[in-house]
């Protein structure tokens, strides 16, 4: 599936911690630090997965969230993006652990764009309160939770999600949308291709081709999280959290789907097809095989994600995914003023 472009909607952050020398930004940071102190909130920032972070993770029962070894590997790989971990205490007690990625000029929870089926914050309280307490400009993508009543939300955008309950075979729904005819046709045309399941090489190929297809060479886009996706794929195929379907024409991979299994459901993660094979309908075949497997495995639902009208052929509207920014208003205003000044400067250069 085509990735969302983070630079179209993610908030910007201009602060002294990013090397931008701005007296106004420093004043905002200091004011926000005083506000946190009055609320009994303490933040600590770590550029790597330290023993202190590990201890904080265990105190919050992080093993029930994402395995520590996996999260440590995600944090420590900083070849493409700067990353950090914020630990948040309230009244002296561990409250939240927030791994973040610097995506262009905005911070984003590290799991966003990598494994959206998982919570992007480890916390013992309300995620909205946690994100609002950080004093950063943070962009969240594909959240199931609408940020109603959250502190410092500057904007939000809801997009229709498409999903299908699997209490009965998806074939029944596809017959209603006439999608079943295309599945039969794709099966006939693709009869000479080999369907390979849960193969690491094919899963890595799908991820790499997805990146090649959509990358513009700009690290501010979600597609540039592909290295972290690879880390997650390697772990997930070993544990069963990631499943994969790929088609091969002889020795040539021609298309595939990776999905994440969690909480009784299957979330589509990465989809790619070789367009030289469009006549064979390999995309239709892969979607069908993926969802039919989920039904046969006894999963309760399949989730295709938001946007892109073609998904209505395969599933029905099923709630919304939310994109939003959390940012203190003074910093949000400073960001706006900075962007306008850069635009004016570009006009006269």
N, C-alpha and C positions, 0 to 999 in steps of 0.2 A: 504494500500500500504506500501511496505517496506520503512522505512525512510532512508534518506541519513545520513551517518555516518560523523558527523562533524569533528572528529579527523583525517579523511583521507585527508581533504582538507583545514580545517580552519587554518588560520595563528596563530602562537604563539605570545604571548606578554610577554616580560620580562622587567619590569620597576619598579622603586622604589615604585610606588603607590600600587603594588601588593605584597610588602614586600620582593622583591628580591633586595638585596643590591648590586648594580652594579654601579660603578662610571661611566662607559661608558654610561649606560642607563640614568643616571642623566644628563650627559653632553648633550646627544641627546635631552632630554626633555627641557633643558634650551635653547638650540639653537632653537628648534622649537617654544618655547614660544616667543623668540625675533622675529622670522619670522612672527608670528601671529600679534604681536604688530605693526610691520611695515605695515601689511595689514589691520590694523584697526579691527582685530577680537579679541573678548574677550570670553573666556570660563568660565563657572562656573559648578561645579560638585556637585550633590546632591545625597545622599544615600537613600533618601526617597522622597515621593511626598509632598513637602513643600508648604506653601502659596506663596513663590517666584516662584516655578515651576508652580503653578496653575495660577498665574497672567501672566506668560510668555505664557502659553498654550492659555489663552484667547486672548492675544494680537495677536497671530498667527492664530486665528479662529480655534482652535483645535476641536471644536464641529463638524466641517465639516469633520473631520478625524476619530477619535475614541472617543466615549463618555468619559468624564473625569473620571467618577466613575469607568468605566471599566479599563482605563489605570492606575488609581491609585491603583486598586486592583492588577493588574498584577505587578506593581512596588513593592508594599509593601509585596508581598508574596516572601520572601527570604529564605524559608525553605531549598530549594535545591541549589539555585544559588545566588551568590552575584549579585546585580543589582544596577544601578545608572542611573541618568538622567543628561544629559549634555545640558545646555542652551548655545546657540551660538548667540552672537550679532556682528553686523558689523557696524562700525562707529556709535556706540551707539544705533542702532535700532535692535529689535528682528529679528533674521535671521532663527534660527532653534532650534527645541527641539528634542533631540535624546535619547530615552530610550534604555539602553543597558543591556545585560545579560553576565555575565562571564561564558563562556561555556568551562570548562576545563581550558586551558591557553590562551583562545582567547576571545575577546569581539564580541558580535553579536547583531545586532538590535533586540529588545525585541519581535517584531512581527514575526521575522523569525522563521519558524518551528511551529508557532501557528496559524497564519491567513495570509498566503502568498498572499491572494487576496488584502490585504490592503498595502498601502505604509508604509514602515518601518521607515520613517523619516517625521516629521512635519516641513516643511520649506517653506519659501517665495522665495527661490532661487533654484539654481541647486543642486540636491542631491549629485552629484559627488564632487562639490566644498565643500559642507558641510562635507562629510565624510573625504575628503582629508585634511581638516583643523584641524581635531581632534588630529592628532599626535599619534594615537593609532594603534594597529594592529587589524583590524576589518575584520571578515569574513561575507560575505553576501551569503545567499542561496536562490535559486529560485527567482531571480529578472527577471522581464520582460525586463529590460533595460540593454543593453550591455554597459559596462563602457568605452565607447570610449572617449578619451580625458580627462578622469578623472585624477586628481592629485594623485600620490602615489599608483597607481594600480601596484601590483607586479606580479600578474598572474590572468588569467581568464579562465573559462571553460564553453563552451556552450553545452547544451544538447537539443536534439530535444523534443519539447513539442507536446503532442497529444491533439487535440481538435476537436470538430465537430460543425459546424453551425446548428442551429435548425430551419431554415426557412422551413424545411420539416421534416417529421418524421424520426428519426434515423433508423427505421426499413429498410428504403430503402438502406441506407449504409450497414447495417448489412447483407442484402441479398447478396450484392456484395462480402462481405468477408466470406460468409457462416456462420457468427456468429448467424444469425437468427435461424438456425436449433438447435443450442445449447440452445437458449432461449426457444424455443418451448419444447424441451426435459426437460429443468429444470422446466418449469411451470408444466409439467405433473408429474414429479417425486416429486415435492415439493407441490403438491396440498393440502396436509394435514397440511402444516405449515401455521402459521398466519403471515401476513405481518403487522407490526405496524409502524406507521409514527409519527415522531416528538415527541417521548416519551423521557423524560429526563432520566429515569432509563436505557433505552436501549442505549442512546447516551453515558452515563457515562460508561456503561459496554463495549461498543465498544472501547472507549478510554483506559480503563484499560487493556483490553485484547491485544490491539495493543502494549501497553507499555510492558506487560509481554512477548509478542511474540518476540520483538526485543531488549529489554534492555539487556545490558551486565553489568549493574551496574556501568557504567562509565559516570559521569556527563558531559563529553565532547561530548557526542553524542546527536544528535537532538531529539532522542526518549525520552530523559530525560526532555523534555519540557512538558510532559504530564499533570502536574499540572496546568500549564498556559493554556493548551488546555482545561482543565476542566472548568476553570474560563470563558474562552471565550465561551464554549459550553453553559454554564448556561445562560449567557447574550444573546447569539445568538438565543437560542430556544424561549426566551421570546419576542424577537424583530422581529423574522423571518429571521435574518441574517444567522442562521444555520438551516439546514433541516436534517432530519434523517430518514433512512429506516432500519428496523431490522426484522429479521425472528425469530419466536419462535416456538419451538416444545413442545407443552404443556406449561409447566412453564419454560422451558429451552431456553435461548437465544442461537442462533446458528450462527449468522452472522449479519453484518450490515455495513452501509455506512453513514458517516456524510459528508455534503457538505456545502459550504459557498456561499450564494447568494449575489452578489454585481455587480453593474453596468450592469444589464441585463444579467448576466451570472451565471452559477453554476460551482464552482470549487470543485472537489473532495478533501476532506480533509483527513479523516481517514477511512480505510477499514479493516475489519477483518472477517474471517470465521473460524468456528470450522472444522478442517480437518477431524474429524470423519464423517462429512456429505458431503464429497467431491463427493460421488457417485450421490448425488441429484443435483449437479450443482448449489448450492446456491449462489456462487460467480457470476455466469452468470446471475442468476435471479435478484440479487441485482443491478448489473450494469445496466441491462435493465430497471428495474423499476425506478431507479434514473434518467436515461437520458430521458425516456419516460415522466416522470413527468415534467422534465424541459421543454420539448417541449410543453406539454399540458398547462403549466403555462405561456407560451408566452415568455420564456426567449430566448435570441438570440444565446447562445452558451453553450456548456458544455466543461469544461477543465479537462483533466485527469492528467496533469502534465507531467514531463519528465522521461526519462529512462524507462527501462523494456519493452521489445519488445511485450509483450502480449497486450499492449494498442493499437497497430496498428489494432487489430481485432475490436476494438470499435470506433476508431476515426482515423483521418488522421494527418499527420504532420502539425503543426500549430505554426510556429515560434520556438523560443528557450527560454529556461530558462537558466539563467547565474549564475554561482558561481564565486566569485572572492574575492581577498583580497586587502584591502587598507591599506598601511603601509609606513611610511617614509623609504627611502632606507637605511639610516644608522641603523635604528632599525631592519629592515629586515635582514641586514647583521649580526647584533649582535645576532639576533635570530638563524640564521644559524650556527654561530660559537658556540653558546651555545649548540645547538642540537648535533653538531659534538663532542664537548667535553664530553657531557653526554653519547654518544654512545661509545666513547673510554674508558671512565671510567667504563661503564658496562662490557666491554670485559675483563677488568683486575680485576674486583671485584670477 
